[in-house]
Amino acid sequence: MRNLPRNPWWLVLGISGISLMAWFVNTYPPDSILRIASFFLLFFLTTLLISIFFLKNVRQGLFVSLGLTVFFLLRMLNLREPLYPLLLLAALISLEVLFRTK
């Protein structure tokens, strides 16, 4: 595997996303489904950009972001069974193995 340099713009956009998410949380209350959906979309994009920077792989960054977003969405819906994170992790690992190219 080649050692590619990290693109600093992913980190700059990720940190900007964190500050945008902090502004969004402090400005708007979660009283409608549209605001909750836009928060989770913003959270997904922010974690995607930061994980792409640190992992240097778009596919793995996408799976990490998807896993975190689904985990926090389940927590918001009060689905706090200890088996859910294990099932989510197993599903993400199986998707990683499925989409791995050789």
Summary of the structure (lengths in Angstrom):
residues: 102
radius of gyration: 15.4
end to end distance: 11.4
largest distance: 47.1
contacts: 241
relative contact order: 0.11
helix: 77%
strand: 0%
